[in-house]
Amino acid sequence: MLRKDILPAVSAYTGDLAGDAAAKKAVSDAVDISYETMTITRLSELLALATKTVGILDAAIVESGTITGVEELSNYCRDKLFATMNELRIYVDEMETITSEEYWPYPSYGEMLFSVR
């Protein structure tokens, strides 16, 4: 989900914002592009953190395959896998709140709760 949908969607949004900012600046240097700049900056930070964390999660999943004991594996999952997944979730949740809904690849909680037909 992250690699195939979320990261590309957020990247496309920041790319379009950058294009918008460049177009505005082409009209006049006096145009304020602080929204675009702040949004691109924060989303780029979150993209980097999410990319790094998903790499850590991948390595942890591979490592979990070497653990043979049930209790040891369950402790590893709790301490490493779930902790890393929770960290990743923080970044993704924030990206969702910043990214335009037209780019976000999944329905929001609000859409799921209030758009029942």
Salt bridges, closest charged atoms under 4 A:
GLU36 OE2 - LYS24 NZ 2.42
GLU45 OE1 - ARG42 NH1 2.96
ASP58 OD2 - ARG3 NH2 2.31
ASP79 OD1 - ARG78 NE 2.75
ASP93 OD1 - ARG89 NE 3.08
GLU94 OE2 - ARG42 NE 2.81
